[in-house]
Amino acid sequence: MLKCIAVMTSGGDSPGMNAAARAVVRTALYEGVEVWGINNGYKGAIEDDMYKLESRSVGDIIQRGGTFLGTARSPEFKTEEGRKQAMANFKKHGIQGLVIIGGDGSLTGGALLSKLGMPIVGLPGTIDNDVWGTDYTIGADTAANTIVDAINKLRDTASAHRRIILIEVMGRKSGWLAMTTGIAGGAEYVLVPEVKYNIDDMCQELKEAYDRGKRYSIVVVAEGAGSAIEIGKEVGEKTGIDTRVSVLGHIQRGGSPSVEDRIKASMLGEKAALALISGLSNVVFGFDAGKVVSIDLNDAVHNQKTLDPELIRLARVLA
């Protein structure tokens, strides 16, 4: 049974990271285990920017977006020397295991540390919902609700002016955010990196719909499917219809986490702490059909999650 563990957040921030870290800390303390917080992800691990956490250290954070531990890029961690320095710092403080909250890149870093002998438990923290083996990632629900709120507002002005509005959302490799919010927001088209699309066909269909009296159209574009600004310019030129573009950007990452993100992140945080303390390592905890499941860490980082074909079909049917 481990007596001292640490927790870090890494990669892009996502709402619910604080709830997960809070659960890790309070569960460990409840079990009589010392717990440390690492500031700014792997950068802090290399620079020895870490400190012992108490229960009050994670008070008043469950409702906050972002991450109280911070996150940062670390080119040094990509080197073997950097990883060895991080391991030396862990050893200095008596840290015997590490909980990493982050996306694919962060979990890949955890897999590298595990090869040096550090027990690792990962939690999927990313708004893209693209971690293999889990149908839920921390922050995705809140981000999706933020996007749908924006779609609702943009629809009002689109209808008033009979415009086509393209909304660019995050998702370089995964179209989950675009697809789910497009369906929930009643978009006419959803462009994602996983599905080929033909702009000429889309423009022709949009023009025909307006000729029949349609007042507005909403197109949701995942950033990995192309630049909404460039696509919007082409749509406007080919349809002759007033076309505007809204790039939501980092507003999708912020905000108070939803109930789902608070509860599920807390459940995952507790599982991670208990597993690590008891000696289980090199796993990622996620959700499958509403139940917490464990996923092999190497499987999680070496497999690519695919977009649910049922969502793709539903978007086409309901457009």
N, C-alpha and C positions, 0 to 999 in steps of 0.2 A: 504494500500500500504506500503510495507516494505521500510525502509530507510537505512538499512545496511545489506549486505549479505557477504558471504565468499565463497571461492572456494578452493578445494583441489584436488590433484591427488593421487591415491592410488593403491596398487597392482603392478603388473608388468607394466613397462613403455611401451608405444606404440607410434609410430610416429603419430603426430596429436594432442596429448594431449596439447601441447603448443598452437596450433591453437584454440582449444576449450576454453582453459583458457583465452586466449587473447580476444576471442569474448565475453565471460562472463564479463570480466573486462570492456571492452570498451562499451558494451551495457549498463551495469549498470551505468557507469559514464555519458553516453549520456542521461540517464533517470534521472540524478541527484541523484543517489543512491551511498552511500559509499560502497566500496568493499574491503575486506581483503583477503590476501593470506595466506594459512596455509602450512607451510613447512613440508615435510616428512609425509604426510597423517595423519592417526589417532595418530601416535606417537607425531607429532607436536601439534595436538589438545590437547592432555593430558599435554604436557610439556609447553603449552602456547607459542609455537614457531610460531607466526603469526604476520603479519604486514599489515599496510594500503597500498593499491596499487593505483598508479596513471596511467595515460595513458602511460607515458614513461616507466613504470615498465614492460610493455609487448611489448615494441618495439624490433625489431630485433629478434623475436623468432618464427615467423610463419614457417620459413623454417628449424627450428632445430628439430631434433629428441629428444627423452628423454622427460624430464619435468623440467622446470626451478624451479618448486616448490619442486621437489624431492619426493621420496616415500620410505617407510620403513615398516618393520613388526612391529606390536605392540601387544605383548601378553597381555599387560595391558588393552588394549581396549576390550578384550574378557571378562573382569570382569565388573560387574555392577559399582564398585567403579571407575574404569577407565573411563567409559562412563559418570558418574556423574561429574568427574573432568573436562572432556572435555566440558560438558554443562556449568559448572561454568565459565570456561574460555571464552566461547562464550558470556555468559551474561555479563561478566566484560567489554568486548569490545563493547557491544551493538549489537552484531551480531544476526539478527533475522531469518536468513535462510541460507541454505548451499547447494552449488552445488558440487556434488561428481562425479569425472571422474574416472572410473575404471571398473573392471570386476565383476563377480558374488560375490566374497568375499567382495569386497569394497561396492557394492550396498547392500549386506546383512547387513554390518555395518551401512549403512545409514538407513535401516529399523529399526534397534535397536535404533538409535538416535531418529527416528521419534516417537517411543513409549514413549520417555522422553519429547516429546513436541517440538522438533526441526523440522521446515518445511524443507523437503528434496526434491531436484530435482536431479536425477541421469542422467549421460551420459555414454553410454557403451564404455569404453576404454579398448580394449583387442585385441591382434592380433589373438586370437583363433576364433573370430566371433561366440561365443557360448552363448551370452545373449539371453534369451527367449523374443520373441515378436518383434525383429528387425532383418532384413536381412542384416544389416550393423553394424559393430562396428569400432570405431576409431582405425586405425593402421593396420587393417587386409589387406587392399589393398597394402600398402607399404611392409609389410612383405611378402605377396604373390609374389610381383615383385622381391624382394630380393632372394627368393627361386628359382623362375624361372630363374633368371640370373645365379644362381649357377648350376642349372640343365643344362643350355645351355653350360656352361664351362665344366662340368663333362662329358657331352656327347662327346665332342671333344676327350678327352683322352680315354674314354671308347671305342670309335670307332677305335682309333689308335692302341689299344692293344687287341681288341676283348674281352673286359672285361664285367662282370656284375658289376654294381655299385649300391649300396644301399645308399640312402640319407635319413638320419633321420631328421625330422622336428618336431617342437613343436606341442603339442596337446595331453595332457594327457587323457582328456575325450572326446574331440571333434576332428573329423578327417577332418574338413573343410579345413584347410590349406593344408594338405596332398592331399586331393581329388582334390581341385581346381588347385593346382600347378602341380599335377600329370597329370591331363588332359591337362593343358596349356603347360606342358613341354614334352608331348608325352611319358610319362612313360608306360612301359609294364604292370607293376603291381603297385597298390596303396594299402597299408595295413593300415587300420584304426581301431580304437577300436569298432566302431559300426558294423563292418561286420566280420564274422568268415572267416578264411582262412586256407588252408591246405598247409603246406610247402612242403610236399612230392609231391602233385599235381603240385605246382608251379615249383618245381625243375625239374620234369619230362618234363613239357612243355618248360621250358627254354632249357633243354638239346636237346629236339627234334628240337627246333627252330635253335639252333646252328648247329645241324647236317645238317639242310637244307641250311646252309650258312649264318645265321644271324651274323652280326659283333659285336653287342653290345646289352645290355639290361639295362634299368633304372628301379629301384624299389624305390618308395617313401614310407617311413615308418613313420607314426605318432608315437611319443614316447609312446603313450598309447597303441599301438598295439604290443609293444615289443621292445627290444633293437636291433637296427640295427646291432650292432657289433655281438651279439649272432646269430641273424638270418643270417647275412652275412657269419659267420663261417660255419653254417650248410649248406647254399646254396653252398658254395665252395666245401665242402666235398662231398655233394651228387651229384653235377653236374660235378665235376672235371674241372670246368671252372675257370679261374683266376677271383677272386671276390674281390672287394675293397669296403670300407665303408667310407662315409663322414658324420660326425655328425655336422650339421650347428650350433647348440647351440645358444648363445645369439646374434650372428650376425644378426639373424632374427628380433631382436627388434630394432636395431639401424638404423641410416640413415635418410636423409632428407625425410619428408613425401611427398607422391605423390600428384598430383593435386587433385585427388578425396578425399584423406584424409584431405587436407587443406580446401577444399570447404565444404565438408560435416561436418567436425568438427566445422567449423565456423558457419554453419547454426544451428547446434545443440546447440552450445554455446549461440548464440543469443536467441534461443527459451527458453533455460533453464533460462537465466537471466530474460527475460520478464515474464515468467510464475511465477517464484519465487517472483519477485517484486509485481506482481498483486495478489498474495495470493494463487496461485495454488501450491500444494505440494504433496509429496508422489507419484511422477510419474517419469518415465524414458522416455527420448525422444530418438527415434530411427528412422529408415526408413522402410517403407513398399512400395514396388513397386515404389521406387524413391521419395516418399513423406514423409515428416516428420510426425511422429505419436507419440502420448503419450501412454505409457503403465503403468498400475498400478504397483507401486514399489513392492508390495508384490507378485503380479503375476510374475513379472520378476525374482525375487529371489527364488521363490518356484516351478517354472516349469523348466523342462530341454528341451533345444532346441535340435531338432533332425536333423540329416544330411539329406539333400534333396535327396530322392530316385532317382530323375532324374539324379543327379550327379553320383550316384553309377552305375546306368544303363549305362550312357554315357561312364564312365571309362571302363566298360567291353566291350562295343561295339567297342570303338576306340583303345583298347590295341593291 
